[in-house]
Amino acid sequence: MGSLQTSTNLSNKSCLCVSGRGVQGLSVVRQVGFSWLLQGQRKSRKIQSLCVRSSFSNGGGGSAPDEKVSEGLLLGAERDGSGSVVGFQLIPHSVAGDATMVECHDIEADDLSEDAEEMEKTPIKLTFNIIFVTAEAAPYSKTGGLGDVCGSLPMALAARGHRVMVVSPRYLNGGRSDEKYANVVDLDVRATVHCFGSAQEVSFYHEYRAGVDWVFVDHPSYHRPGTPYGDIYGAFGDNQFRFTLLCHAACEAPLVLPLGGFTYGEKCLFLANDWHAALVPLLLAAKYRPYGVYKDARSIVAIHNIAHQGVEPAATYKNLGLPPEWYASLEWIFPTWARAHALDTGETVNVLKGAIAIADRILTVSQGYSWEITTPEGGYGLHELLSRRKSVLNGITNGIDIDDWNPLTDEHIAAHYSINDLDGKVECKTALQKELGLPIRPDCPLIGFIGRLDYQKGVDIILSAIPELMQNDVQFVMLGSGEKQYEGWMRHTENLFKDKFRAWVGFNVPVSHRITAGCDIIVMPSRFEPCGLNQLYAMRYGTIPVVHSTGGLRDTVKDFNPYAQEGKGEGTGWTFSPLSSEKLLDTLKVAIGTYTEYKPSWEGLMKRGMERDYSWENAAIQYEQVFDWAFIDPPYVR
Ligand SMILES: Nc1ncnc2c1ncn2[C@@H]1O[C@H](COP(=O)(O)OP(=O)(O)O[C@H]2O[C@H](CO)[C@@H](O)[C@H](O)[C@H]2O)[C@@H](O)[C@H]1O
């Protein structure tokens, strides 16, 4: 697996070599992006004269040393109503011969060498048309970390000059959450999707916010009570249908939606998040490219959680809208031991597997997890396939929305504070104790947990540790929803330890902010954690994470060492391994001891966590590197 370089200059140099003869190896240039690139540095006459050498003509973005400049692509100038150049568009060679479409001026040799020198010195950045496809995007829809990431990473990329569209369903459940779509408008564009033996009409809604085109696919199957995935009776039985629709619609969106007057067009990069969007790379390769559409697009599958793969009976393959000959890409046969009964042949289709096999690149949300999924323990059956595609697999640690999660401005918390003035944190703690009906005791260590109540999050480990933990002078608050057995256990435990334990069963974002701010310790005994966001939120709020040493938790929490840095200490929390309630208890006891007896050390822990950079900026730069790589190579499946 290649390691990521975070230097944009370096990455640009490696993928884009500019000379007086043109731009070599250029894969795709977004209109506005290229004008930004040249902004203020080049005379318009010279801009219009740029010739681009590219191997688009032979179907890919790889450099072709022998190609002559005259055979390459041209940048056609686009003008606004007043005639000013607003951007440039690559004109394929076939069209470039048409003199009416291309402005190509004579350039003197001196001008060129002057230009070449100038451009060699100038950091050059490619910008892309990026289409996020996701089942959830905060604030419109969120059941977990996927919503957070797809709600904030697009804005970070847009701020860096990319044109970004996020495509997700327009969920309406008749409740207050419908208000989140209050500002979206019907684009009055319809598309017909052929799948599940029928022709389904979807429509598109849109909001332009924070530089991003938020596009919502509308269909009656997205309008029902519950969460995006299910209701009180469990997961919806037609989720395969609902997300198949989403993927088809997302592939149409760049072609048919005139956003801001222009469609995104075919030369775009699809970022398909998790299994719900995993059909996208397959549709590009199987449905569009054979007809010459999306020849120059690329796809990346982003894995936020490999435990969910979109596996359904093999008989459903015909419903997906893929040609029959593509069946093998999705085919997935369960081992004998995992079959339900004697007549079960174990034959299924697995859309995430298909995407991993077909996408141009694969991303996970931390480097640790990108390794873990190539192991039998972490790959959930896909480790061999992922190992085979290791050369295009990378991990990029998630950032967080630092405006939404900012203890200095957070609208949900009782008092504001910062690294320079921590007083407000104690107020947040006492306010939380009051809100939850716990004894108001600023000195008592307050431990929190926020998350889905399921196997991944290690709720059973907490459950086993609680009786002994409650023997100590601590308070514990849990916010979560999920498996009924754990919800019941939380309520029962609250009854047993009325002065020490509080259960908040449900999903409540403001409460999650108040717990993050009010607690001293956040505990995350996750079995696996692709990245994990709560430990990042916690550290930003001066709340110390105690986490199982796995995936993104291991990557982001640095163990406390009081003796390092000439006694000043280092580290931002505690990691523990192996995963057991005993080990969790031992580690919590060390943390509690540090909290009660070593106040300066505790403050050091808090401040080191708070001063770290959690913004999306770093991650966005690394995403750009991966986008560059995606376009350097020809499409994996042509
Ligand atoms: N009851 C509740 N009330 C309010 N808010 C709640 C809540 N339960 C959870 N949340 C919130 O949902 C988010 C959960 O994010 P995580 O990253 O911890 O986990 P998740 O497993 O959903 O995400 C997957 O995708 C993300 C994003 O890539 C990875 O970080 C992660 O490891 C992977 O499992 C956090 O913002 C958390 O505060």
The ligand as a MOL file (V3000), in Angstrom:
LIG
                    3D

  0  0  0     0  0            999 V3000
M  V30 BEGIN CTAB
M  V30 COUNTS 38 41 0 0 0
M  V30 BEGIN ATOM
M  V30 1 N -27.1350 8.0300 20.1250 0
M  V30 2 C -26.4850 8.9930 19.5170 0
M  V30 3 N -26.9030 10.2660 19.6070 0
M  V30 4 C -26.2400 11.2630 18.9690 0
M  V30 5 N -25.1600 11.0730 18.2250 0
M  V30 6 C -24.7100 9.8170 18.1090 0
M  V30 7 C -25.3350 8.7240 18.7380 0
M  V30 8 N -24.6750 7.5980 18.4150 0
M  V30 9 C -23.6610 7.9760 17.6280 0
M  V30 10 N -23.6860 9.3090 17.4380 0
M  V30 11 C -22.8050 10.1080 16.6260 0
M  V30 12 O -22.6040 9.4210 15.4080 0
M  V30 13 C -21.2460 9.5260 15.0460 0
M  V30 14 C -20.6180 8.1570 15.1380 0
M  V30 15 O -19.4370 8.1880 14.4940 0
M  V30 16 P -18.3390 7.0390 14.5990 0
M  V30 17 O -17.2470 7.4450 13.7230 0
M  V30 18 O -17.9900 6.8650 16.0090 0
M  V30 19 O -19.0740 5.7180 14.1980 0
M  V30 20 P -19.8530 4.9680 13.0240 0
M  V30 21 O -19.6510 3.5740 13.4040 0
M  V30 22 O -21.2240 5.4490 12.8970 0
M  V30 23 O -19.1160 5.3380 11.6800 0
M  V30 24 C -18.3600 4.6050 10.6880 0
M  V30 25 O -17.8930 5.6170 9.7960 0
M  V30 26 C -17.1380 6.6120 10.4530 0
M  V30 27 C -16.8250 7.6750 9.4270 0
M  V30 28 O -15.8660 7.2850 8.5240 0
M  V30 29 C -15.9050 6.0340 11.0890 0
M  V30 30 O -15.2610 7.0470 11.8310 0
M  V30 31 C -16.2830 4.8910 12.0090 0
M  V30 32 O -15.1100 4.2780 12.5190 0
M  V30 33 C -17.1370 3.8930 11.2710 0
M  V30 34 O -17.5380 2.8280 12.1120 0
M  V30 35 C -20.6310 10.5280 15.9770 0
M  V30 36 O -20.8170 11.8180 15.4910 0
M  V30 37 C -21.4600 10.3230 17.2310 0
M  V30 38 O -21.4370 11.4150 18.0860 0
M  V30 END ATOM
M  V30 BEGIN BOND
M  V30 1 1 1 2
M  V30 2 1 2 3
M  V30 3 2 2 7
M  V30 4 2 3 4
M  V30 5 1 4 5
M  V30 6 2 5 6
M  V30 7 1 6 7
M  V30 8 1 6 10
M  V30 9 1 7 8
M  V30 10 2 8 9
M  V30 11 1 9 10
M  V30 12 1 10 11
M  V30 13 1 11 12
M  V30 14 1 11 37
M  V30 15 1 12 13
M  V30 16 1 13 14
M  V30 17 1 13 35
M  V30 18 1 14 15
M  V30 19 1 15 16
M  V30 20 2 16 17
M  V30 21 1 16 18
M  V30 22 1 16 19
M  V30 23 1 19 20
M  V30 24 2 20 21
M  V30 25 1 20 22
M  V30 26 1 20 23
M  V30 27 1 23 24
M  V30 28 1 24 25
M  V30 29 1 24 33
M  V30 30 1 25 26
M  V30 31 1 26 27
M  V30 32 1 26 29
M  V30 33 1 27 28
M  V30 34 1 29 30
M  V30 35 1 29 31
M  V30 36 1 31 32
M  V30 37 1 31 33
M  V30 38 1 33 34
M  V30 39 1 35 36
M  V30 40 1 35 37
M  V30 41 1 37 38
M  V30 END BOND
M  V30 END CTAB
M  END
